[in-house]
Amino acid sequence: MAVYLIAQLKIHDRAEYAKYEAGFMEIFEKSGGTLLSVEEGPRVLEGDWPFTRTVLAQFPTEAAAMAWYRSPAYQQLVQHRFNASEGNLILIRSFGS
């Protein structure tokens, strides 16, 4: 059953974040995931949106998403994101799951 990852990030160090971006797709593509949206300027319809980047990704299963997230390669790479930003990362199930 498909799951979606939503990341809301406040990037404060673009140079450090660029290191994360440089290695991201190679690791992500091996997971079976699909990037659906990477947005720097969403159209806010209600409330506040203090994030500088929002990411929406789809994985075929929760197991695939967790395998990607927990992989040694991603855990090494994500340190650049941790150093360059703060944010939220969640997994949600597909509607009807």
Buried (B, 14 or more C-beta within 10 A) or exposed (E): EBBBBBBBBEBEEEEBBEBBBEBBEEBBEEBBBBBEEEEEEEEEEEEEBEBBBBBBBBBBEBEBBBBBBEBEEBEEBBEBBEEBBEBEEEBEEEEEE
